């Protein structure tokens, strides 16, 4: 059992004892009193836990039903879509781009961008394309400075029609935009 699970279990036990204490207070104290109202509040503390327990039980039942349905199914699984060709191996530039990486939000992360290959997505409008860009050997740069570097798309047949000379784009890693850039030259069509 993880620490989080043991803490949750302890919270449920404590709230159960509080609810039982509230029920005992309500049983022995006459109706028009503050102590009886406190007992009622103690009972009400148990309601969120009951909701979570019921939701957990429904989740377990749903998973069991899905597993049983999958076991009974005789249909073959749908085949995976074909894998799109991607650029691998040696770096072969598709574009020359100029971009500026946004400054780091934490000063400790404001380190120079090292030489070598870096990956991100180039976003035009609401479409993103996986790309890699290369910092030449022996060079590095800091965020916030404009850089002109070579870039290669991992699926060039899909991406190159969207990136013409002068096209502005944003650079995305995960769910954060890390920079802004513009295509300077298209090397491959």
LINMO-V111860 format. One record per backbone hydrogen bond with DSSP energy under -1.0 kcal/mol. CO is the residue of the C=O (numbers start at 0). NH is the residue of the N-H. If there is no record, write none. Layout:
CO,NH ; CO,NH
This chain:
1,5 ; 2,6 ; 3,7 ; 4,8 ; 5,9 ; 6,10 ; 7,11 ; 8,12 ; 9,13 ; 10,14 ; 11,15 ; 12,16 ; 13,17 ; 14,18 ; 15,19 ; 16,20 ; 17,21 ; 18,22 ; 19,23 ; 20,24 ; 21,25 ; 22,26 ; 23,27 ; 24,28 ; 30,32 ; 32,36 ; 33,37 ; 34,38 ; 35,39 ; 36,40 ; 37,41 ; 38,42 ; 39,43 ; 40,44 ; 42,45 ; 43,46 ; 45,49 ; 46,50 ; 47,51 ; 48,52 ; 49,53 ; 50,54 ; 51,55 ; 52,56 ; 53,57 ; 54,58 ; 55,59 ; 56,60 ; 57,61 ; 58,62 ; 59,63 ; 60,64 ; 61,65 ; 62,66 ; 63,67 ; 64,68 ; 65,69 ; 66,70 ; 67,71 ; 68,72 ; 93,186 ; 93,187 ; 94,150 ; 95,183 ; 95,184 ; 96,148 ; 97,181 ; 98,146 ; 99,179 ; 100,143 ; 105,108 ; 106,109 ; 108,110 ; 112,140 ; 115,134 ; 117,132 ; 119,130 ; 120,171 ; 121,128 ; 122,169 ; 123,126 ; 126,123 ; 128,121 ; 129,153 ; 130,119 ; 131,151 ; 132,117 ; 134,115 ; 135,138 ; 140,112 ; 141,144 ; 146,98 ; 148,96 ; 149,133 ; 150,93 ; 150,94 ; 151,131 ; 153,86 ; 154,157 ; 154,158 ; 155,159 ; 158,161 ; 163,166 ; 166,182 ; 168,180 ; 169,122 ; 170,177 ; 170,178 ; 171,120 ; 172,175 ; 175,172 ; 177,101 ; 178,170 ; 179,99 ; 180,168 ; 181,97 ; 182,165 ; 184,95
